Amino acid sequence: MARKFAFVLLWLGFCFATSAHADEPAASPAAIPIATAEQIQQTVDRAIGYLQTESAAWLKSRGCAACHHVPMPLWALSEAEQHGVRDR
């Protein structure tokens, strides 16, 4: 009997539930500011510098080539070089 009662309550809940509507859509991609080529280049230069210094510092301070502290930066730097970005 309790099962039927629970089913009836659930069914009534679905019957009288109101549909949900979203508010206005978020800003369109056209409204999002786009970085300039100079800003992108500055960001890439900073990232490459960070990877080079921090990877070398990790290797010197820890004395090991940890599985993710040396190969991953080398991979990222290799990818950057393949895309025409030279290290500093």
Stockholm file with secondary structure:
# STOCKHOLM 1.0

chainA/1-88         MARKFAFVLLWLGFCFATSAHADEPAASPAAIPIATAEQIQQTVDRAIGYLQTESAAWLKSRGCAACHHVPMPLWALSEAEQHGVRDR
#=GR chainA/1-88 SS CHHHHHHHHHHHHHHHCCCCCCCSCCCCGGGSCCCCHHHHHHHHHHHHHHHHHHHHHHHHHHCSCCTTTSHHHHHHHHHHHHTTCCCC
#=GC SS_cons        CHHHHHHHHHHHHHHHCCCCCCCSCCCCGGGSCCCCHHHHHHHHHHHHHHHHHHHHHHHHHHCSCCTTTSHHHHHHHHHHHHTTCCCC
//
